[in-house]
């Protein structure tokens, strides 16, 4: 059983920055592709970014390219999402997720991920 806990959310003004963290436990973190998803108010959960086991390949939603950066530290069992130039449209609950199946490339569908954190709220004011 893998447990994921997000932190780092909060209230920020448009143009500001936040860094989200996700701590994993209960498994072999370096074996998992990790992803970040978000769920805006009254919308479905959507893909944000993902990273392969060693961090060599990353994938981003078009809406966040150039502003958000995913990274990981396998020694600390952590994955991060650095968010810069935030916009009000980035307001959402952000979730980290683990894909424990052996895949080569990071996926952008929720059903590819097996474990989820409880989420952390990010609110961007205009």
Buried (B, 14 or more C-beta within 10 A) or exposed (E): EBEBEBEBBEEBEEEBEBEBBBBBEEBEBEEBBBBBBBBBEEEEBBBBBBBBBEBEEBBBBEEBEEBBBBBBEBEEBBBBBBBBEBBEEBBBBBBBBBBBEEEEEBBBEBEBBEBBBEBBEBBBEE
